[in-house]
Amino acid sequence: MNGGSLGQRGSYGSLLCDGKSSNNARKPSKMLPVSSREKERVFLGITRCLGRRRVAMLLLVSLALLVFIWGSFTVTKDLVEAITDVLDAPETTSPTFRPTDSIHFDSIDIVSHRSTVCRYRVNSTLGHPCDKFSPPPPPPSGGRRIGPRPCPVCYISAAQARASIPCSSSASPVLHNLTYFIDENPVKTESHGGSDFGGYPSLKQRNDSFDIRESMTVHCGFVKGNRPGFKTGFDIDEADLMKLKDSHEVIVASAIFGNYDIIQQPQNVSEAARKNVPFYMFIDEETEMYFKNSSFLDSNMRIGLWRIIVVRNIPYIDARRNGKVPKLLLHRLLPNVRYSIWIDGKLQLVVDPYQVLERFLWKQNASFAISRHYRRFDVFEEAEANKAAGKYDNSSIDYQIEFYKKEGLSPYSKDKLPITSDVPEGCVIIREHIPITNLFSCLWFNEVDRFTARDQLSFSSVRDKMMAKVDWSINMFLDCERRNFVIQAYHKDLLDQMPPPAAPVARQPPPLHRDSSSGRSSGKNSRRGRDRRSGSRQRRKAAAGNKQAFL
């Protein structure tokens, strides 16, 4: 037996060399070390045996292993940062239900995306932390009419919600390329509806816009120029226009026109949202003057979290119509934003924006979310309620409803399920900016521009026409859920009409009946009477103090 033989098979059954032993090989002594020349001979023999191709494969495998280790280190670093954000997040004191702040990364791929951690859109096999949450039943009416009120909502923590931002955009069915009409000199060709700002689309153009194709050009406001906000009506200063072009994952927007509302400051906003989520408030010059005279507006054009954007050359006389421009056309004013939350100027946001988006968009795999009306589901009932409340000219409302009836609008019924309502509570809109949602917003605005400014009346007609063409839907969540994350205040004109709160009345304590002869309280049980009245002495002193402060 030759101890220097290399003619053995490896573990995978491959021949390690040519099967012949070298005659020059000698048995190394067990006591003596192998010389360097022998090491070189062995290495050369192995190299010759394996061949150049196998050496190249070995090098490629080593390089791939190195790249894999480096990539794993990068992903692990992002994951650790996400976990650190969750663990370092302060506890919030929200009245809504919040699950245990545990991290659920089991079926979520975490990668680096811009400045945040995001997740791929995958179907979770382990469910969502809020899946088992069920809201409590509504309180019994007890014969009394129950008005709108908030209900409990389950949110994951703000840090977890931020980590749930999808890495990729939602699919836009059919429509992939959306452009907009430009007409520097729009001409009104039909007797009813439209405006210079909206471009007076004809009925034929309106009907064609519901025929959804891969590439479309539609009217969508700002027709007098290719830069919305620059000489188009609804004009914005150049510095603000440049600011609105910045790229953001999430923004929050609102508006006050005609000094119609009192600005409300958001509450319970996480540090990450304060740092990364801009809050834009669009106002007109009348509201700007009020803010300046009230010393609300600082030199940086900020009021608390709100960055104030002043709009000049407003296109409509009606402040309500002007408010529809940023409400429905945010994608035109902020072209590089992925997600937006719109709240009317009378509302106060009291839940973190990331939590709102996660709950009503990302968890639902939706691209557009709006709450349904708390009581009315039918457009015909909504129209009558608007007329009864004097919300708009009755003849204009009747004209709009008759127009929709001729197009096939019918009263809401259970036959429309899974559509749960035809009437939204349109003061909050949560949306992803993709072509199909941008088209919906444009067409909805065109109806508001053509008919009345009551956007609740036109919502379902636009939605149903689009849903008849493409596989797309809107998440219409409960109104009580909306009232969980926004608090509604009164419009400023209603507050001005309300009487001032009644001043507290400080009542004079009744005089003690004293015995004229002794100067002490009369009666046999005088001590017991003093004990009985001793608890009220502090109250009398407090009342007297309040009276002096009031005076």
C-alpha positions as CSV (number, residue, x, y, z in Angstrom):
1,M,0.0,0.0,0.0
2,N,1.4,3.3,-1.0
3,G,0.8,6.0,1.6
4,G,1.2,8.8,-0.9
5,S,-1.7,7.7,-3.1
6,L,-4.3,10.4,-4.0
7,G,-6.5,8.1,-6.0
8,Q,-9.5,8.3,-3.7
9,R,-13.1,9.4,-4.3
10,G,-14.5,12.4,-2.5
11,S,-17.7,12.5,-0.5
12,Y,-19.8,13.2,-3.7
13,G,-18.2,10.2,-5.6
14,S,-16.0,12.2,-7.9
15,L,-12.5,11.1,-8.6
16,L,-9.9,13.3,-6.9
17,C,-7.1,12.7,-9.4
18,D,-6.0,10.4,-12.3
19,G,-5.9,7.3,-10.1
20,K,-2.1,6.8,-10.3
21,S,0.2,7.3,-7.5
22,S,3.4,9.3,-7.9
23,N,6.6,7.2,-7.8
24,N,8.5,10.2,-6.4
25,A,6.2,10.5,-3.5
26,R,7.6,9.4,-0.2
27,K,6.1,8.7,3.1
28,P,6.6,11.6,5.5
29,S,7.8,10.7,8.9
30,K,5.4,11.1,11.7
31,M,8.0,12.9,13.7
32,L,9.3,15.2,11.0
33,P,7.4,18.3,9.6
34,V,6.5,18.5,5.9
35,S,8.9,20.8,4.1
36,S,7.7,23.9,2.1
37,R,8.6,22.2,-1.2
38,E,6.4,19.3,-0.3
39,K,3.6,21.7,0.5
40,E,3.9,23.4,-2.9
41,R,3.9,20.0,-4.6
42,V,0.7,19.0,-2.8
43,F,-1.0,22.3,-3.7
44,L,0.0,22.1,-7.3
45,G,-1.2,18.5,-7.4
46,I,-4.6,19.5,-6.0
47,T,-4.9,22.5,-8.4
48,R,-3.9,20.3,-11.4
49,C,-6.4,17.7,-10.2
50,L,-9.3,20.1,-9.8
51,G,-8.7,22.0,-12.9
52,R,-9.0,25.7,-13.7
53,R,-12.8,25.6,-14.1
54,R,-13.4,24.3,-10.6
55,V,-11.0,26.9,-9.1
56,A,-13.0,29.6,-10.9
57,M,-16.2,28.2,-9.6
58,L,-14.7,28.1,-6.1
59,L,-13.8,31.8,-6.4
60,L,-17.3,32.7,-7.7
61,V,-18.9,30.8,-4.8
62,S,-16.6,32.7,-2.3
63,L,-17.5,36.0,-3.9
64,A,-21.3,35.2,-3.7
65,L,-21.0,34.2,-0.1
66,L,-19.2,37.5,0.7
67,V,-22.0,39.5,-1.0
68,F,-24.7,37.5,0.8
69,I,-23.0,38.2,4.2
70,W,-22.7,41.9,3.4
71,G,-26.4,42.2,2.3
72,S,-27.5,40.3,5.4
73,F,-25.6,42.8,7.5
74,T,-27.4,45.7,5.8
75,V,-30.9,44.3,6.2
76,T,-30.2,43.4,9.8
77,K,-29.0,46.9,10.5
78,D,-32.3,48.3,9.1
79,L,-34.3,45.8,11.1
80,V,-32.5,46.7,14.3
81,E,-33.2,50.4,13.7
82,A,-36.9,49.6,13.1
83,I,-37.0,47.6,16.3
84,T,-35.2,50.4,18.2
85,D,-37.8,52.9,16.9
86,V,-40.6,50.8,18.2
87,L,-39.0,50.2,21.6
88,D,-38.1,53.8,22.1
89,A,-41.5,55.1,21.0
90,P,-43.3,56.8,23.9
91,E,-46.6,55.6,25.1
92,T,-49.6,57.5,23.9
93,T,-52.6,58.3,25.9
94,S,-55.3,57.8,23.3
95,P,-58.9,56.9,24.3
96,T,-59.0,54.2,21.6
97,F,-58.0,50.6,21.9
98,R,-54.4,49.9,21.4
99,P,-52.9,46.3,21.3
100,T,-49.7,45.3,23.1
101,D,-46.8,47.0,21.5
102,S,-45.2,43.8,20.1
103,I,-43.4,43.7,16.8
104,H,-44.8,41.4,14.1
105,F,-42.2,41.0,11.4
106,D,-42.9,37.3,10.7
107,S,-44.2,37.7,7.2
108,I,-43.0,41.2,6.5
109,D,-39.9,41.8,4.4
110,I,-38.0,44.8,5.8
111,V,-35.7,46.7,3.4
112,S,-34.2,50.1,3.1
113,H,-36.6,52.5,1.3
114,R,-35.7,56.1,1.1
115,S,-35.3,57.3,4.7
116,T,-37.8,54.9,6.2
117,V,-38.3,51.2,6.7
118,C,-41.1,49.7,4.6
119,R,-42.7,46.4,3.8
120,Y,-43.6,44.5,0.7
121,R,-47.2,43.9,-0.2
122,V,-47.6,40.3,0.9
123,N,-50.5,38.4,2.3
124,S,-49.8,37.8,6.0
125,T,-50.3,34.2,7.2
126,L,-50.2,35.2,10.9
127,G,-52.7,38.0,10.7
128,H,-52.6,41.5,12.0
129,P,-52.4,42.5,15.7
130,C,-55.9,44.2,15.3
131,D,-57.6,41.3,13.6
132,K,-59.1,40.0,16.8
133,F,-60.3,43.4,17.9
134,S,-64.1,43.9,17.9
135,P,-65.7,47.2,18.9
136,P,-68.1,47.1,21.7
137,P,-71.8,47.3,20.9
138,P,-73.4,50.7,20.7
139,P,-75.0,52.0,23.9
140,P,-78.7,51.5,24.2
141,S,-80.7,54.4,23.0
142,G,-83.2,54.4,25.9
143,G,-85.8,56.1,23.8
144,R,-83.5,59.1,23.1
145,R,-82.0,59.9,19.7
146,I,-78.3,59.1,19.7
147,G,-76.2,61.6,17.8
148,P,-72.9,60.9,16.0
149,R,-70.1,59.9,18.4
150,P,-66.7,58.2,18.1
151,C,-66.2,54.5,18.6
152,P,-63.1,52.5,19.6
153,V,-60.6,51.8,16.9
154,C,-57.5,49.5,17.1
155,Y,-54.2,51.1,16.0
156,I,-50.8,49.6,16.1
157,S,-48.1,51.9,17.5
158,A,-46.9,54.9,15.5
159,A,-43.4,53.3,15.1
160,Q,-44.9,50.0,13.9
161,A,-47.2,51.9,11.5
162,R,-44.3,53.8,10.0
163,A,-42.5,50.5,9.5
164,S,-45.5,49.3,7.6
165,I,-45.2,51.8,4.7
166,P,-45.4,49.7,1.5
167,C,-42.3,49.6,-0.5
168,S,-44.1,49.6,-3.8
169,S,-47.2,51.5,-5.0
170,S,-50.6,49.9,-5.3
171,A,-51.6,48.7,-8.7
172,S,-53.5,51.2,-10.9
173,P,-55.9,49.1,-12.9
174,V,-55.9,49.8,-16.7
175,L,-54.9,53.4,-16.3
176,H,-51.1,54.0,-16.2
177,N,-50.5,57.4,-17.8
178,L,-52.7,60.4,-16.9
179,T,-52.2,63.9,-18.3
180,Y,-54.3,67.0,-18.1
181,F,-55.8,69.5,-20.6
182,I,-54.2,72.9,-21.0
183,D,-56.2,75.8,-22.4
184,E,-55.0,79.4,-21.9
185,N,-58.3,80.8,-23.2
186,P,-61.1,78.5,-22.1
187,V,-64.5,79.2,-23.8
188,K,-67.9,78.2,-22.4
189,T,-69.7,76.3,-25.0
190,E,-72.7,75.0,-23.0
191,S,-75.2,76.8,-21.0
192,H,-74.7,75.1,-17.6
193,G,-71.8,74.7,-15.3
194,G,-68.0,74.9,-15.5
195,S,-65.5,77.7,-14.9
196,D,-62.4,79.3,-16.3
197,F,-60.4,77.5,-13.8
198,G,-61.9,74.1,-14.7
199,G,-61.9,74.7,-18.4
200,Y,-65.6,74.2,-19.3
201,P,-65.4,70.5,-20.4
202,S,-68.2,69.6,-22.7
203,L,-70.7,66.8,-22.0
204,K,-68.9,64.7,-24.6
205,Q,-65.6,65.2,-22.9
206,R,-67.1,64.5,-19.6
207,N,-68.6,61.2,-20.8
208,D,-65.3,60.2,-22.5
209,S,-63.4,60.7,-19.3
210,F,-65.3,57.7,-17.8
211,D,-64.1,55.5,-20.5
212,I,-60.9,54.4,-18.7
213,R,-57.9,53.5,-20.9
214,E,-54.2,53.0,-20.4
215,S,-53.4,56.6,-21.3
216,M,-55.8,59.4,-20.8
217,T,-56.0,63.2,-20.9
218,V,-58.7,64.8,-18.8
219,H,-59.7,68.2,-17.4
220,C,-58.5,68.6,-13.8
221,G,-58.5,72.3,-13.0
222,F,-55.5,74.6,-13.5
223,V,-56.2,74.6,-17.3
224,K,-54.4,77.9,-18.0
225,G,-50.9,76.6,-17.5
226,N,-48.8,73.5,-17.1
227,R,-47.6,74.5,-13.6
228,P,-50.5,74.4,-11.2
229,G,-50.4,77.5,-9.0
230,F,-48.5,79.6,-11.5
231,K,-50.7,82.0,-13.4
232,T,-53.5,79.4,-13.5
233,G,-55.8,80.9,-10.8
234,F,-55.3,79.6,-7.3
235,D,-51.8,81.1,-7.6
236,I,-49.1,80.4,-5.0
237,D,-45.8,82.2,-4.4
238,E,-42.8,80.7,-6.2
239,A,-41.0,79.8,-3.0
240,D,-44.0,77.9,-1.8
241,L,-44.4,76.2,-5.2
242,M,-40.9,74.9,-5.0
243,K,-41.6,73.6,-1.5
244,L,-44.7,71.8,-2.6
245,K,-42.6,69.9,-5.2
246,D,-40.5,68.2,-2.5
247,S,-40.7,64.5,-2.3
248,H,-42.5,63.1,0.7
249,E,-43.9,59.7,1.7
250,V,-46.8,61.3,3.7
251,I,-48.3,64.7,4.0
252,V,-51.3,66.1,5.8
253,A,-53.3,69.0,4.2
254,S,-56.2,71.3,5.1
255,A,-57.5,74.7,4.1
256,I,-59.4,77.7,5.5
257,F,-60.9,80.2,3.0
258,G,-62.9,83.3,3.8
259,N,-61.7,83.2,7.4
260,Y,-64.4,80.5,7.8
261,D,-62.7,78.3,10.5
262,I,-60.4,78.5,13.5
263,I,-57.2,76.7,12.9
264,Q,-56.9,73.5,14.9
265,Q,-53.5,72.1,16.1
266,P,-52.9,68.3,15.6
267,Q,-52.4,66.3,18.8
268,N,-50.7,63.0,19.6
269,V,-48.3,63.3,16.7
270,S,-45.1,61.1,17.0
271,E,-41.6,62.6,16.8
272,A,-41.1,60.7,13.5
273,A,-44.2,62.3,12.0
274,R,-43.2,65.8,13.3
275,K,-39.9,65.3,11.5
276,N,-41.0,63.7,8.3
277,V,-44.6,64.6,7.6
278,P,-45.3,68.2,6.4
279,F,-48.6,69.7,7.5
280,Y,-49.8,72.2,4.8
281,M,-52.6,74.7,5.5
282,F,-53.9,76.5,2.4
283,I,-55.4,79.9,3.1
284,D,-56.6,83.0,1.1
285,E,-55.5,86.6,1.7
286,E,-58.5,87.3,3.9
287,T,-57.6,84.5,6.3
288,E,-53.9,85.6,6.1
289,M,-54.8,89.1,7.2
290,Y,-56.8,87.7,10.2
291,F,-53.9,85.5,11.2
292,K,-51.4,88.4,11.0
293,N,-53.7,90.7,13.0
294,S,-54.2,88.1,15.6
295,S,-50.4,87.4,15.9
296,F,-50.9,83.8,15.1
297,L,-48.6,83.7,12.1
298,D,-44.8,83.7,12.8
299,S,-42.0,84.9,10.5
300,N,-41.6,81.4,9.0
301,M,-45.2,81.2,7.9
302,R,-46.0,78.7,10.5
303,I,-48.8,78.2,13.1
304,G,-47.7,75.4,15.3
305,L,-47.3,72.3,13.1
306,W,-49.0,73.9,10.1
307,R,-47.0,75.4,7.3
308,I,-49.2,78.1,5.9
309,I,-49.5,78.4,2.1
310,V,-51.2,81.6,0.9
311,V,-53.3,81.4,-2.2
312,R,-53.8,84.5,-4.4
313,N,-56.1,85.1,-7.3
314,I,-58.6,82.5,-6.0
315,P,-60.8,81.2,-8.8
316,Y,-64.3,81.3,-7.2
317,I,-66.4,83.8,-5.2
318,D,-67.7,81.0,-3.1
319,A,-65.2,80.0,-0.3
320,R,-66.5,76.5,-0.3
321,R,-65.7,76.0,-3.9
322,N,-62.2,77.4,-3.4
323,G,-61.7,74.8,-0.6
324,K,-62.5,72.0,-3.1
325,V,-59.3,72.8,-5.1
326,P,-56.8,71.6,-2.5
327,K,-59.2,69.0,-1.2
328,L,-59.7,67.1,-4.4
329,L,-56.6,68.2,-6.5
330,L,-53.8,67.7,-4.0
331,H,-52.1,65.4,-6.5
332,R,-51.7,68.4,-8.8
333,L,-50.4,70.7,-6.1
334,L,-48.1,68.1,-4.6
335,P,-46.9,66.0,-7.5
336,N,-44.2,64.1,-5.6
337,V,-46.2,62.7,-2.7
338,R,-47.1,59.1,-2.1
339,Y,-49.8,59.4,0.5
340,S,-52.0,62.2,1.8
341,I,-54.5,62.8,4.5
342,W,-57.0,65.6,3.9
343,I,-58.9,67.1,6.8
344,D,-61.3,70.0,6.6
345,G,-60.3,73.2,8.4
346,K,-62.8,72.7,11.2
347,L,-61.2,69.4,12.2
348,Q,-58.5,68.6,14.7
349,L,-56.3,65.5,14.0
350,V,-55.7,63.6,17.3
351,V,-54.1,60.4,16.0
352,D,-50.6,60.0,14.4
353,P,-50.8,60.2,10.6
354,Y,-48.9,56.9,10.2
355,Q,-51.4,55.2,12.4
356,V,-54.3,56.6,10.4
357,L,-52.8,55.5,7.1
358,E,-51.9,52.0,8.4
359,R,-55.4,51.5,9.7
360,F,-57.5,52.7,6.8
361,L,-55.2,52.2,3.8
362,W,-52.3,49.8,4.2
363,K,-54.1,47.2,6.4
364,Q,-57.1,47.2,4.0
365,N,-54.9,47.1,0.8
366,A,-56.8,50.2,-0.3
367,S,-55.7,53.2,-2.3
368,F,-58.6,55.6,-1.4
369,A,-60.6,55.8,1.9
370,I,-63.4,58.0,3.1
371,S,-66.0,57.6,5.8
372,R,-69.6,57.1,5.1
373,H,-72.3,59.5,6.4
374,Y,-73.3,58.6,10.0
375,R,-77.0,58.4,9.2
376,R,-77.8,58.9,5.4
377,F,-76.8,56.3,2.8
378,D,-79.0,57.6,-0.1
379,V,-78.1,60.5,-2.4
380,F,-81.8,61.5,-2.7
381,E,-82.1,61.8,1.0
382,E,-78.9,63.7,1.2
383,A,-80.2,66.2,-1.4
384,E,-83.4,66.8,0.5
385,A,-81.4,67.3,3.7
386,N,-79.2,69.8,2.0
387,K,-82.2,71.7,0.8
388,A,-83.9,71.6,4.2
389,A,-80.7,73.0,5.8
390,G,-80.2,75.7,3.2
391,K,-76.8,74.3,2.3
392,Y,-77.2,75.4,-1.3
393,D,-79.6,76.8,-3.8
394,N,-82.5,74.4,-4.1
395,S,-83.0,74.7,-7.8
396,S,-79.3,73.9,-8.4
397,I,-79.6,70.8,-6.2
398,D,-82.7,69.7,-8.1
399,Y,-81.0,70.2,-11.4
400,Q,-78.0,68.0,-10.4
401,I,-80.2,65.2,-9.0
402,E,-82.4,65.2,-12.1
403,F,-79.3,65.0,-14.3
404,Y,-78.0,62.0,-12.4
405,K,-81.5,60.3,-12.5
406,K,-81.4,60.5,-16.3
407,E,-78.0,58.8,-16.2
408,G,-79.4,55.9,-14.0
409,L,-79.0,57.1,-10.4
410,S,-81.3,55.1,-8.2
411,P,-82.0,55.1,-4.4
412,Y,-79.5,53.1,-2.4
413,S,-80.5,49.5,-1.5
414,K,-78.8,46.4,-0.3
415,D,-78.6,45.3,-3.9
416,K,-75.5,47.5,-4.1
417,L,-73.5,45.5,-1.5
418,P,-70.6,45.2,-0.9
419,I,-70.9,49.0,-1.5
420,T,-72.2,50.2,1.9
421,S,-73.2,53.7,1.2
422,D,-73.7,56.3,-1.6
423,V,-73.1,59.3,0.7
424,P,-69.7,60.0,2.2
425,E,-68.8,62.3,5.1
426,G,-66.4,64.1,2.9
427,C,-64.4,66.1,5.5
428,V,-61.6,63.5,5.6
429,I,-60.0,61.9,2.6
430,I,-57.1,59.3,2.9
431,R,-55.5,58.4,-0.4
432,E,-52.5,57.1,-2.2
433,H,-51.5,59.2,-5.2
434,I,-51.6,56.7,-8.1
435,P,-53.1,57.3,-11.6
436,I,-56.5,55.7,-10.8
437,T,-57.1,57.7,-7.6
438,N,-55.9,60.8,-9.3
439,L,-58.4,60.2,-12.1
440,F,-61.2,59.7,-9.6
441,S,-60.2,63.0,-7.8
442,C,-60.2,64.9,-11.1
443,L,-63.6,63.6,-12.2
444,W,-65.1,64.3,-8.8
445,F,-63.8,67.8,-9.0
446,N,-65.2,68.3,-12.5
447,E,-68.6,67.4,-11.1
448,V,-68.3,69.9,-8.3
449,D,-67.2,72.5,-10.9
450,R,-70.1,71.7,-13.2
451,F,-72.9,71.4,-10.6
452,T,-73.1,72.3,-6.9
453,A,-70.2,72.5,-4.5
454,R,-71.9,69.8,-2.3
455,D,-69.4,67.0,-3.1
456,Q,-71.6,64.4,-1.3
457,L,-74.1,64.6,-4.1
458,S,-71.7,63.7,-6.9
459,F,-69.4,61.2,-5.1
460,S,-71.4,58.0,-5.9
461,S,-72.0,58.8,-9.5
462,V,-68.3,59.2,-10.2
463,R,-67.4,56.1,-8.1
464,D,-70.0,53.9,-9.8
465,K,-69.1,54.9,-13.3
466,M,-65.4,54.1,-12.7
467,M,-66.2,50.8,-10.9
468,A,-68.2,49.7,-13.9
469,K,-65.1,50.0,-16.0
470,V,-62.2,48.8,-13.8
471,D,-61.6,46.5,-10.8
472,W,-61.2,49.2,-8.2
473,S,-63.0,50.2,-5.1
474,I,-63.0,52.7,-2.2
475,N,-62.8,51.9,1.5
476,M,-65.8,53.5,3.1
477,F,-65.3,53.1,6.8
478,L,-67.6,54.0,9.6
479,D,-68.2,57.6,10.5
480,C,-67.7,56.8,14.2
481,E,-64.2,55.6,13.3
482,R,-63.5,58.9,11.6
483,R,-64.6,60.7,14.7
484,N,-62.1,58.6,16.6
485,F,-59.1,60.3,15.0
486,V,-60.5,63.8,14.3
487,I,-62.4,66.1,16.6
488,Q,-64.9,68.4,14.9
489,A,-65.3,72.0,15.9
490,Y,-67.9,74.6,14.8
491,H,-67.4,76.8,11.8
492,K,-66.3,80.3,12.8
493,D,-69.5,82.0,11.8
494,L,-71.5,79.7,14.1
495,L,-69.2,80.4,16.9
496,D,-69.6,84.1,16.4
497,Q,-73.4,83.7,16.6
498,M,-73.3,81.7,19.8
499,P,-73.8,83.7,23.0
500,P,-70.8,84.0,25.3
501,P,-70.7,81.3,28.0
502,A,-72.5,82.3,31.2
503,A,-70.3,83.7,33.9
504,P,-70.1,81.6,37.1
505,V,-72.5,82.9,39.7
506,A,-71.0,83.1,43.2
507,R,-73.8,82.8,45.7
508,Q,-73.6,84.6,49.0
509,P,-73.8,82.1,51.8
510,P,-76.9,82.4,53.9
511,P,-76.5,84.3,57.2
512,L,-76.3,82.2,60.4
513,H,-79.1,82.6,62.9
514,R,-77.6,83.6,66.1
515,D,-79.0,84.0,69.6
516,S,-79.3,87.7,70.3
517,S,-78.5,87.4,74.0
518,S,-75.4,85.1,73.8
519,G,-74.2,85.7,70.3
520,R,-74.1,82.0,69.7
521,S,-76.2,79.8,67.5
522,S,-79.4,78.8,69.1
523,G,-80.8,75.3,69.6
524,K,-79.9,72.4,71.8
525,N,-78.0,70.6,69.2
526,S,-75.7,73.4,68.4
527,R,-72.5,71.2,68.3
528,R,-74.2,68.7,66.0
529,G,-75.3,71.6,63.8
530,R,-71.7,72.9,63.6
531,D,-70.5,69.4,62.7
532,R,-73.1,69.1,60.0
533,R,-72.1,72.5,58.5
534,S,-68.4,72.2,58.9
535,G,-68.0,70.4,55.5
536,S,-69.7,73.4,53.7
537,R,-67.4,76.1,55.2
538,Q,-64.6,75.4,52.8
539,R,-67.1,75.5,49.9
540,R,-68.3,78.9,51.1
541,K,-64.8,80.2,51.3
542,A,-64.0,79.0,47.8
543,A,-67.2,80.6,46.5
544,A,-66.3,83.9,48.1
545,G,-62.8,83.7,46.5
546,N,-64.3,83.0,43.1
547,K,-66.6,86.0,43.4
548,Q,-63.7,88.3,44.2
549,A,-61.7,86.9,41.3
550,F,-64.6,87.4,38.9
551,L,-65.2,90.9,40.1
